Amino acid sequence: MSTKKTFSTRVDADRLKALKHLAVDEDKSIGTLLEEAIEDIVKKYEREKRKG
């Protein structure tokens, strides 16, 4: 993977709380979970683009 870059965004408070709990439950950092989620959504939209 390439060099990591910092970015900021706003997240609904309830979603952030759920993400923090998930990070603890999975023993992963929030950053790791966000990278996983970003990878998943990019793959999802790439598949949809190929279908359409």
Beta strands, then each sheet from edge to edge (+ up, - down):
end
